[in-house]
Amino acid sequence: MRAISPVNYSTVSKKAADVPYEIFKDLFHLLISKCNRGKRRTKVVKQALLLVDSTTITVGKNSLPCTPFHGERSGIKLHVSFTSETGMPLEVKETGGLHHDGPVGESLANKAFILVQDRAYGKHARFDQFKDQKQFFVIRLRDNVELHQPRSLK
């Protein structure tokens, strides 16, 4: 019997970009329909989700000389917080293309929502800060993160 070779999740992600979104939408609705009626009526998540991500828009160096990006390109980043309830952006912030996502992501946090961010926004100190502020969050960790349980050195 031949073993299946491992597949990197980024490969699947890239391939998923070629799949029409209607297929994912139909699959999602099918999964929801399989939930029993009682489970669908009880809202497990008490707060709405606030989805935060950024996208970089690049142009030629001459178009935006004040925002250098890489090589002969200039660019800006749009950081968007998007509410799942309304389907509309709650807040949009613009930065230079080389600006790090972390500080902007922290400013887009809102305690009225459960914050959902990508790993570019994750910092251990920020996780502790969110916990102290009672800000619920879901942030994907980087691959190189090592977690250790604190222990006494008696």
Secondary structure, DSSP 8 states (H G I E B T S, - for coil): --------HHHHHHHHTTS-HHHHHHHHHHHHHHS-HHHHHS-S-SS-EEEEEEEEEEEETTT-TTSB-STTEEEEEEEEEEETTTSSEEEEEEEETTS-HHHHHHHT--TTSEEEE-GGG--HHHHHHHHHTT--EEE---TT----------
